[in-house]
Amino acid sequence: KEETVQLRQKVAEAPEKMRQATAALTALSDVDNGEETRKILSTLSLRQLETRVAQALDDLQNAQNDLA
């Protein structure tokens, strides 16, 4: 029964998570935002960049698991 409640909650949250993912992807394709992002990323150390990439991959995996 608890699993059913959790599944229903995830199904209810899925549209909002999809909207958030779509908004994030749209922001990534924004040229102006891309320039700002490049400026910010160019000031980071390799370790900081690795951390950001790892976090992004974790977030994508979690989102994929939530949608599955």
PDB file of N, CA, C and O in Angstrom:
ATOM      1  N   LYS A   1       0.825  -1.190   0.000  1.00  0.00           N
ATOM      2  CA  LYS A   1       0.000   0.000   0.000  1.00  0.00           C
ATOM      3  C   LYS A   1       0.873   1.258   0.000  1.00  0.00           C
ATOM      4  O   LYS A   1       0.572   2.228  -0.696  1.00  0.00           O
ATOM      5  N   GLU A   2       1.948   1.236   0.781  1.00  0.00           N
ATOM      6  CA  GLU A   2       2.848   2.391   0.822  1.00  0.00           C
ATOM      7  C   GLU A   2       3.502   2.609  -0.538  1.00  0.00           C
ATOM      8  O   GLU A   2       3.697   3.748  -0.965  1.00  0.00           O
ATOM      9  N   GLU A   3       3.841   1.508  -1.220  1.00  0.00           N
ATOM     10  CA  GLU A   3       4.428   1.627  -2.555  1.00  0.00           C
ATOM     11  C   GLU A   3       3.450   2.277  -3.519  1.00  0.00           C
ATOM     12  O   GLU A   3       3.846   3.082  -4.363  1.00  0.00           O
ATOM     13  N   THR A   4       2.179   1.934  -3.399  1.00  0.00           N
ATOM     14  CA  THR A   4       1.151   2.521  -4.256  1.00  0.00           C
ATOM     15  C   THR A   4       1.051   4.019  -4.027  1.00  0.00           C
ATOM     16  O   THR A   4       0.926   4.794  -4.975  1.00  0.00           O
ATOM     17  N   VAL A   5       1.105   4.419  -2.772  1.00  0.00           N
ATOM     18  CA  VAL A   5       1.051   5.845  -2.446  1.00  0.00           C
ATOM     19  C   VAL A   5       2.260   6.562  -3.039  1.00  0.00           C
ATOM     20  O   VAL A   5       2.126   7.645  -3.608  1.00  0.00           O
ATOM     21  N   GLN A   6       3.433   5.962  -2.906  1.00  0.00           N
ATOM     22  CA  GLN A   6       4.649   6.567  -3.449  1.00  0.00           C
ATOM     23  C   GLN A   6       4.580   6.668  -4.973  1.00  0.00           C
ATOM     24  O   GLN A   6       4.974   7.679  -5.554  1.00  0.00           O
ATOM     25  N   LEU A   7       4.077   5.610  -5.613  1.00  0.00           N
ATOM     26  CA  LEU A   7       3.955   5.632  -7.070  1.00  0.00           C
ATOM     27  C   LEU A   7       2.973   6.703  -7.524  1.00  0.00           C
ATOM     28  O   LEU A   7       3.229   7.411  -8.499  1.00  0.00           O
ATOM     29  N   ARG A   8       1.857   6.824  -6.824  1.00  0.00           N
ATOM     30  CA  ARG A   8       0.878   7.861  -7.178  1.00  0.00           C
ATOM     31  C   ARG A   8       1.474   9.248  -7.010  1.00  0.00           C
ATOM     32  O   ARG A   8       1.218  10.146  -7.812  1.00  0.00           O
ATOM     33  N   GLN A   9       2.270   9.417  -5.964  1.00  0.00           N
ATOM     34  CA  GLN A   9       2.905  10.712  -5.734  1.00  0.00           C
ATOM     35  C   GLN A   9       3.890  11.020  -6.865  1.00  0.00           C
ATOM     36  O   GLN A   9       3.939  12.147  -7.359  1.00  0.00           O
ATOM     37  N   LYS A  10       4.667  10.027  -7.269  1.00  0.00           N
ATOM     38  CA  LYS A  10       5.624  10.238  -8.357  1.00  0.00           C
ATOM     39  C   LYS A  10       4.904  10.548  -9.666  1.00  0.00           C
ATOM     40  O   LYS A  10       5.351  11.393 -10.442  1.00  0.00           O
ATOM     41  N   VAL A  11       3.803   9.870  -9.905  1.00  0.00           N
ATOM     42  CA  VAL A  11       3.023  10.139 -11.116  1.00  0.00           C
ATOM     43  C   VAL A  11       2.471  11.559 -11.075  1.00  0.00           C
ATOM     44  O   VAL A  11       2.446  12.249 -12.095  1.00  0.00           O
ATOM     45  N   ALA A  12       2.031  11.992  -9.907  1.00  0.00           N
ATOM     46  CA  ALA A  12       1.503  13.350  -9.763  1.00  0.00           C
ATOM     47  C   ALA A  12       2.602  14.396  -9.956  1.00  0.00           C
ATOM     48  O   ALA A  12       2.341  15.477 -10.484  1.00  0.00           O
ATOM     49  N   GLU A  13       3.817  14.082  -9.536  1.00  0.00           N
ATOM     50  CA  GLU A  13       4.937  15.023  -9.642  1.00  0.00           C
ATOM     51  C   GLU A  13       5.576  15.024 -11.031  1.00  0.00           C
ATOM     52  O   GLU A  13       6.277  15.971 -11.387  1.00  0.00           O
ATOM     53  N   ALA A  14       5.345  13.983 -11.807  1.00  0.00           N
ATOM     54  CA  ALA A  14       6.015  13.839 -13.105  1.00  0.00           C
ATOM     55  C   ALA A  14       5.796  15.017 -14.052  1.00  0.00           C
ATOM     56  O   ALA A  14       6.762  15.480 -14.657  1.00  0.00           O
ATOM     57  N   PRO A  15       4.564  15.526 -14.210  1.00  0.00           N
ATOM     58  CA  PRO A  15       4.399  16.660 -15.138  1.00  0.00           C
ATOM     59  C   PRO A  15       5.227  17.884 -14.740  1.00  0.00           C
ATOM     60  O   PRO A  15       5.804  18.547 -15.603  1.00  0.00           O
ATOM     61  N   GLU A  16       5.289  18.183 -13.458  1.00  0.00           N
ATOM     62  CA  GLU A  16       6.077  19.333 -13.014  1.00  0.00           C
ATOM     63  C   GLU A  16       7.564  19.092 -13.251  1.00  0.00           C
ATOM     64  O   GLU A  16       8.280  20.004 -13.663  1.00  0.00           O
ATOM     65  N   LYS A  17       8.032  17.878 -12.996  1.00  0.00           N
ATOM     66  CA  LYS A  17       9.443  17.565 -13.240  1.00  0.00           C
ATOM     67  C   LYS A  17       9.760  17.661 -14.726  1.00  0.00           C
ATOM     68  O   LYS A  17      10.843  18.101 -15.110  1.00  0.00           O
ATOM     69  N   MET A  18       8.817  17.249 -15.554  1.00  0.00           N
ATOM     70  CA  MET A  18       9.012  17.346 -16.999  1.00  0.00           C
ATOM     71  C   MET A  18       9.078  18.815 -17.421  1.00  0.00           C
ATOM     72  O   MET A  18       9.902  19.185 -18.257  1.00  0.00           O
ATOM     73  N   ARG A  19       8.216  19.646 -16.850  1.00  0.00           N
ATOM     74  CA  ARG A  19       8.257  21.083 -17.156  1.00  0.00           C
ATOM     75  C   ARG A  19       9.596  21.686 -16.733  1.00  0.00           C
ATOM     76  O   ARG A  19      10.181  22.491 -17.458  1.00  0.00           O
ATOM     77  N   GLN A  20      10.073  21.290 -15.558  1.00  0.00           N
ATOM     78  CA  GLN A  20      11.357  21.803 -15.078  1.00  0.00           C
ATOM     79  C   GLN A  20      12.493  21.366 -16.002  1.00  0.00           C
ATOM     80  O   GLN A  20      13.371  22.165 -16.329  1.00  0.00           O
ATOM     81  N   ALA A  21      12.475  20.111 -16.419  1.00  0.00           N
ATOM     82  CA  ALA A  21      13.517  19.607 -17.316  1.00  0.00           C
ATOM     83  C   ALA A  21      13.468  20.335 -18.654  1.00  0.00           C
ATOM     84  O   ALA A  21      14.505  20.689 -19.215  1.00  0.00           O
ATOM     85  N   THR A  22      12.255  20.557 -19.163  1.00  0.00           N
ATOM     86  CA  THR A  22      12.102  21.275 -20.426  1.00  0.00           C
ATOM     87  C   THR A  22      12.611  22.703 -20.300  1.00  0.00           C
ATOM     88  O   THR A  22      13.292  23.206 -21.193  1.00  0.00           O
ATOM     89  N   ALA A  23      12.281  23.352 -19.193  1.00  0.00           N
ATOM     90  CA  ALA A  23      12.748  24.723 -18.966  1.00  0.00           C
ATOM     91  C   ALA A  23      14.271  24.769 -18.885  1.00  0.00           C
ATOM     92  O   ALA A  23      14.897  25.687 -19.415  1.00  0.00           O
ATOM     93  N   ALA A  24      14.862  23.783 -18.225  1.00  0.00           N
ATOM     94  CA  ALA A  24      16.321  23.739 -18.103  1.00  0.00           C
ATOM     95  C   ALA A  24      16.974  23.533 -19.468  1.00  0.00           C
ATOM     96  O   ALA A  24      17.987  24.161 -19.778  1.00  0.00           O
ATOM     97  N   LEU A  25      16.397  22.659 -20.277  1.00  0.00           N
ATOM     98  CA  LEU A  25      16.945  22.429 -21.617  1.00  0.00           C
ATOM     99  C   LEU A  25      16.785  23.664 -22.498  1.00  0.00           C
ATOM    100  O   LEU A  25      17.672  23.990 -23.287  1.00  0.00           O
ATOM    101  N   THR A  26      15.663  24.341 -22.363  1.00  0.00           N
ATOM    102  CA  THR A  26      15.448  25.571 -23.118  1.00  0.00           C
ATOM    103  C   THR A  26      16.475  26.623 -22.719  1.00  0.00           C
ATOM    104  O   THR A  26      17.009  27.334 -23.570  1.00  0.00           O
ATOM    105  N   ALA A  27      16.746  26.716 -21.433  1.00  0.00           N
ATOM    106  CA  ALA A  27      17.738  27.679 -20.954  1.00  0.00           C
ATOM    107  C   ALA A  27      19.124  27.355 -21.509  1.00  0.00           C
ATOM    108  O   ALA A  27      19.901  28.260 -21.814  1.00  0.00           O
ATOM    109  N   LEU A  28      19.430  26.077 -21.638  1.00  0.00           N
ATOM    110  CA  LEU A  28      20.731  25.683 -22.178  1.00  0.00           C
ATOM    111  C   LEU A  28      20.886  26.087 -23.639  1.00  0.00           C
ATOM    112  O   LEU A  28      21.993  26.371 -24.096  1.00  0.00           O
ATOM    113  N   SER A  29      19.780  26.112 -24.367  1.00  0.00           N
ATOM    114  CA  SER A  29      19.855  26.452 -25.788  1.00  0.00           C
ATOM    115  C   SER A  29      19.830  27.956 -26.032  1.00  0.00           C
ATOM    116  O   SER A  29      19.987  28.397 -27.171  1.00  0.00           O
ATOM    117  N   ASP A  30      19.638  28.744 -24.990  1.00  0.00           N
ATOM    118  CA  ASP A  30      19.605  30.201 -25.109  1.00  0.00           C
ATOM    119  C   ASP A  30      21.024  30.722 -25.339  1.00  0.00           C
ATOM    120  O   ASP A  30      21.906  30.509 -24.507  1.00  0.00           O
ATOM    121  N   VAL A  31      21.244  31.399 -26.458  1.00  0.00           N
ATOM    122  CA  VAL A  31      22.584  31.863 -26.830  1.00  0.00           C
ATOM    123  C   VAL A  31      23.141  32.843 -25.805  1.00  0.00           C
ATOM    124  O   VAL A  31      24.293  32.718 -25.391  1.00  0.00           O
ATOM    125  N   ASP A  32      22.329  33.821 -25.391  1.00  0.00           N
ATOM    126  CA  ASP A  32      22.802  34.797 -24.413  1.00  0.00           C
ATOM    127  C   ASP A  32      23.203  34.109 -23.117  1.00  0.00           C
ATOM    128  O   ASP A  32      24.246  34.406 -22.536  1.00  0.00           O
ATOM    129  N   ASN A  33      22.362  33.191 -22.678  1.00  0.00           N
ATOM    130  CA  ASN A  33      22.656  32.437 -21.468  1.00  0.00           C
ATOM    131  C   ASN A  33      23.939  31.629 -21.662  1.00  0.00           C
ATOM    132  O   ASN A  33      24.721  31.464 -20.726  1.00  0.00           O
ATOM    133  N   GLY A  34      24.147  31.136 -22.861  1.00  0.00           N
ATOM    134  CA  GLY A  34      25.348  30.369 -23.152  1.00  0.00           C
ATOM    135  C   GLY A  34      26.613  31.191 -22.980  1.00  0.00           C
ATOM    136  O   GLY A  34      27.622  30.704 -22.470  1.00  0.00           O
ATOM    137  N   GLU A  35      26.548  32.436 -23.407  1.00  0.00           N
ATOM    138  CA  GLU A  35      27.705  33.319 -23.242  1.00  0.00           C
ATOM    139  C   GLU A  35      27.993  33.556 -21.762  1.00  0.00           C
ATOM    140  O   GLU A  35      29.144  33.518 -21.328  1.00  0.00           O
ATOM    141  N   GLU A  36      26.940  33.799 -21.001  1.00  0.00           N
ATOM    142  CA  GLU A  36      27.116  34.012 -19.560  1.00  0.00           C
ATOM    143  C   GLU A  36      27.674  32.758 -18.902  1.00  0.00           C
ATOM    144  O   GLU A  36      28.560  32.830 -18.051  1.00  0.00           O
ATOM    145  N   THR A  37      27.151  31.622 -19.300  1.00  0.00           N
ATOM    146  CA  THR A  37      27.610  30.354 -18.737  1.00  0.00           C
ATOM    147  C   THR A  37      29.081  30.131 -19.052  1.00  0.00           C
ATOM    148  O   THR A  37      29.843  29.709 -18.182  1.00  0.00           O
ATOM    149  N   ARG A  38      29.491  30.410 -20.291  1.00  0.00           N
ATOM    150  CA  ARG A  38      30.898  30.251 -20.661  1.00  0.00           C
ATOM    151  C   ARG A  38      31.801  31.129 -19.796  1.00  0.00           C
ATOM    152  O   ARG A  38      32.864  30.692 -19.355  1.00  0.00           O
ATOM    153  N   LYS A  39      31.375  32.357 -19.558  1.00  0.00           N
ATOM    154  CA  LYS A  39      32.174  33.267 -18.732  1.00  0.00           C
ATOM    155  C   LYS A  39      32.325  32.719 -17.317  1.00  0.00           C
ATOM    156  O   LYS A  39      33.411  32.751 -16.737  1.00  0.00           O
ATOM    157  N   ILE A  40      31.220  32.215 -16.771  1.00  0.00           N
ATOM    158  CA  ILE A  40      31.254  31.671 -15.410  1.00  0.00           C
ATOM    159  C   ILE A  40      32.131  30.419 -15.360  1.00  0.00           C
ATOM    160  O   ILE A  40      32.980  30.280 -14.479  1.00  0.00           O
ATOM    161  N   LEU A  41      31.916  29.513 -16.315  1.00  0.00           N
ATOM    162  CA  LEU A  41      32.661  28.255 -16.310  1.00  0.00           C
ATOM    163  C   LEU A  41      34.152  28.468 -16.549  1.00  0.00           C
ATOM    164  O   LEU A  41      34.973  27.700 -16.046  1.00  0.00           O
ATOM    165  N   SER A  42      34.507  29.487 -17.301  1.00  0.00           N
ATOM    166  CA  SER A  42      35.927  29.718 -17.584  1.00  0.00           C
ATOM    167  C   SER A  42      36.703  30.135 -16.334  1.00  0.00           C
ATOM    168  O   SER A  42      37.930  30.041 -16.307  1.00  0.00           O
ATOM    169  N   THR A  43      36.000  30.592 -15.308  1.00  0.00           N
ATOM    170  CA  THR A  43      36.678  31.009 -14.078  1.00  0.00           C
ATOM    171  C   THR A  43      36.804  29.870 -13.063  1.00  0.00           C
ATOM    172  O   THR A  43      37.468  30.022 -12.038  1.00  0.00           O
ATOM    173  N   LEU A  44      36.170  28.737 -13.348  1.00  0.00           N
ATOM    174  CA  LEU A  44      36.186  27.626 -12.391  1.00  0.00           C
ATOM    175  C   LEU A  44      37.419  26.747 -12.579  1.00  0.00           C
ATOM    176  O   LEU A  44      37.981  26.652 -13.671  1.00  0.00           O
ATOM    177  N   SER A  45      37.815  26.115 -11.496  1.00  0.00           N
ATOM    178  CA  SER A  45      38.927  25.164 -11.572  1.00  0.00           C
ATOM    179  C   SER A  45      38.437  23.858 -12.192  1.00  0.00           C
ATOM    180  O   SER A  45      37.234  23.620 -12.291  1.00  0.00           O
ATOM    181  N   LEU A  46      39.370  23.028 -12.600  1.00  0.00           N
ATOM    182  CA  LEU A  46      39.017  21.738 -13.179  1.00  0.00           C
ATOM    183  C   LEU A  46      38.209  20.906 -12.186  1.00  0.00           C
ATOM    184  O   LEU A  46      37.252  20.234 -12.568  1.00  0.00           O
ATOM    185  N   ARG A  47      38.588  20.951 -10.937  1.00  0.00           N
ATOM    186  CA  ARG A  47      37.881  20.189  -9.901  1.00  0.00           C
ATOM    187  C   ARG A  47      36.430  20.664  -9.780  1.00  0.00           C
ATOM    188  O   ARG A  47      35.512  19.853  -9.659  1.00  0.00           O
ATOM    189  N   GLN A  48      36.234  21.986  -9.815  1.00  0.00           N
ATOM    190  CA  GLN A  48      34.875  22.525  -9.727  1.00  0.00           C
ATOM    191  C   GLN A  48      34.046  22.123 -10.947  1.00  0.00           C
ATOM    192  O   GLN A  48      32.860  21.815 -10.825  1.00  0.00           O
ATOM    193  N   LEU A  49      34.673  22.127 -12.115  1.00  0.00           N
ATOM    194  CA  LEU A  49      33.976  21.705 -13.328  1.00  0.00           C
ATOM    195  C   LEU A  49      33.596  20.229 -13.252  1.00  0.00           C
ATOM    196  O   LEU A  49      32.484  19.850 -13.619  1.00  0.00           O
ATOM    197  N   GLU A  50      34.520  19.401 -12.774  1.00  0.00           N
ATOM    198  CA  GLU A  50      34.237  17.975 -12.621  1.00  0.00           C
ATOM    199  C   GLU A  50      33.069  17.754 -11.670  1.00  0.00           C
ATOM    200  O   GLU A  50      32.212  16.904 -11.914  1.00  0.00           O
ATOM    201  N   THR A  51      33.037  18.515 -10.595  1.00  0.00           N
ATOM    202  CA  THR A  51      31.951  18.394  -9.624  1.00  0.00           C
ATOM    203  C   THR A  51      30.617  18.766 -10.263  1.00  0.00           C
ATOM    204  O   THR A  51      29.611  18.088 -10.055  1.00  0.00           O
ATOM    205  N   ARG A  52      30.616  19.847 -11.041  1.00  0.00           N
ATOM    206  CA  ARG A  52      29.376  20.275 -11.703  1.00  0.00           C
ATOM    207  C   ARG A  52      28.896  19.240 -12.710  1.00  0.00           C
ATOM    208  O   ARG A  52      27.699  18.962 -12.789  1.00  0.00           O
ATOM    209  N   VAL A  53      29.810  18.673 -13.473  1.00  0.00           N
ATOM    210  CA  VAL A  53      29.438  17.654 -14.454  1.00  0.00           C
ATOM    211  C   VAL A  53      28.886  16.420 -13.741  1.00  0.00           C
ATOM    212  O   VAL A  53      27.867  15.868 -14.156  1.00  0.00           O
ATOM    213  N   ALA A  54      29.547  15.994 -12.686  1.00  0.00           N
ATOM    214  CA  ALA A  54      29.083  14.827 -11.933  1.00  0.00           C
ATOM    215  C   ALA A  54      27.692  15.077 -11.359  1.00  0.00           C
ATOM    216  O   ALA A  54      26.840  14.189 -11.390  1.00  0.00           O
ATOM    217  N   GLN A  55      27.455  16.277 -10.837  1.00  0.00           N
ATOM    218  CA  GLN A  55      26.143  16.607 -10.276  1.00  0.00           C
ATOM    219  C   GLN A  55      25.076  16.620 -11.374  1.00  0.00           C
ATOM    220  O   GLN A  55      23.962  16.139 -11.169  1.00  0.00           O
ATOM    221  N   ALA A  56      25.419  17.168 -12.526  1.00  0.00           N
ATOM    222  CA  ALA A  56      24.469  17.201 -13.640  1.00  0.00           C
ATOM    223  C   ALA A  56      24.113  15.787 -14.086  1.00  0.00           C
ATOM    224  O   ALA A  56      22.949  15.496 -14.361  1.00  0.00           O
ATOM    225  N   LEU A  57      25.107  14.911 -14.159  1.00  0.00           N
ATOM    226  CA  LEU A  57      24.847  13.520 -14.537  1.00  0.00           C
ATOM    227  C   LEU A  57      23.986  12.813 -13.497  1.00  0.00           C
ATOM    228  O   LEU A  57      23.084  12.053 -13.848  1.00  0.00           O
ATOM    229  N   ASP A  58      24.258  13.060 -12.225  1.00  0.00           N
ATOM    230  CA  ASP A  58      23.440  12.477 -11.161  1.00  0.00           C
ATOM    231  C   ASP A  58      22.003  12.967 -11.256  1.00  0.00           C
ATOM    232  O   ASP A  58      21.063  12.184 -11.119  1.00  0.00           O
ATOM    233  N   ASP A  59      21.832  14.266 -11.492  1.00  0.00           N
ATOM    234  CA  ASP A  59      20.491  14.838 -11.617  1.00  0.00           C
ATOM    235  C   ASP A  59      19.739  14.231 -12.797  1.00  0.00           C
ATOM    236  O   ASP A  59      18.553  13.918 -12.691  1.00  0.00           O
ATOM    237  N   LEU A  60      20.434  14.066 -13.918  1.00  0.00           N
ATOM    238  CA  LEU A  60      19.805  13.453 -15.091  1.00  0.00           C
ATOM    239  C   LEU A  60      19.415  12.003 -14.818  1.00  0.00           C
ATOM    240  O   LEU A  60      18.334  11.566 -15.213  1.00  0.00           O
ATOM    241  N   GLN A  61      20.287  11.262 -14.149  1.00  0.00           N
ATOM    242  CA  GLN A  61      19.981   9.868 -13.830  1.00  0.00           C
ATOM    243  C   GLN A  61      18.787   9.783 -12.893  1.00  0.00           C
ATOM    244  O   GLN A  61      17.906   8.944 -13.081  1.00  0.00           O
ATOM    245  N   ASN A  62      18.754  10.645 -11.887  1.00  0.00           N
ATOM    246  CA  ASN A  62      17.625  10.654 -10.954  1.00  0.00           C
ATOM    247  C   ASN A  62      16.326  11.015 -11.662  1.00  0.00           C
ATOM    248  O   ASN A  62      15.286  10.415 -11.392  1.00  0.00           O
ATOM    249  N   ALA A  63      16.377  11.987 -12.561  1.00  0.00           N
ATOM    250  CA  ALA A  63      15.177  12.372 -13.308  1.00  0.00           C
ATOM    251  C   ALA A  63      14.705  11.220 -14.186  1.00  0.00           C
ATOM    252  O   ALA A  63      13.505  10.963 -14.290  1.00  0.00           O
ATOM    253  N   GLN A  64      15.646  10.532 -14.813  1.00  0.00           N
ATOM    254  CA  GLN A  64      15.291   9.389 -15.652  1.00  0.00           C
ATOM    255  C   GLN A  64      14.663   8.284 -14.805  1.00  0.00           C
ATOM    256  O   GLN A  64      13.675   7.675 -15.214  1.00  0.00           O
ATOM    257  N   ASN A  65      15.224   8.027 -13.644  1.00  0.00           N
ATOM    258  CA  ASN A  65      14.675   7.004 -12.756  1.00  0.00           C
ATOM    259  C   ASN A  65      13.284   7.390 -12.268  1.00  0.00           C
ATOM    260  O   ASN A  65      12.406   6.535 -12.153  1.00  0.00           O
ATOM    261  N   ASP A  66      13.079   8.677 -11.981  1.00  0.00           N
ATOM    262  CA  ASP A  66      11.769   9.145 -11.527  1.00  0.00           C
ATOM    263  C   ASP A  66      10.710   8.969 -12.606  1.00  0.00           C
ATOM    264  O   ASP A  66       9.555   8.664 -12.309  1.00  0.00           O
ATOM    265  N   LEU A  67      11.107   9.162 -13.852  1.00  0.00           N
ATOM    266  CA  LEU A  67      10.155   9.040 -14.950  1.00  0.00           C
ATOM    267  C   LEU A  67       9.906   7.585 -15.340  1.00  0.00           C
ATOM    268  O   LEU A  67       8.913   7.280 -16.000  1.00  0.00           O
ATOM    269  N   ALA A  68      10.796   6.696 -14.938  1.00  0.00           N
ATOM    270  CA  ALA A  68      10.652   5.278 -15.304  1.00  0.00           C
ATOM    271  C   ALA A  68       9.565   4.594 -14.496  1.00  0.00           C
ATOM    272  O   ALA A  68       9.316   3.403 -14.679  1.00  0.00           O
TER     273      ALA A  68
END
